[in-house]
């Protein structure tokens, strides 16, 4: 883990767009619905 983070820091949670959900917003990072936060 430390070697990976040393080579790949900072870790960026931005989706790369390899897959697209046609029935969900582009900001969706989880299948949990009804939560009061939005990833930015």
Number of C-alpha atoms within 10 A of each C-alpha: 6 8 7 9 10 9 9 10 9 8 8 7 9 10 11 7 8 5 7 10 9 7 6 10 9 11 11 13 13 6 7 7 7 6 6 5 6 8 8 6
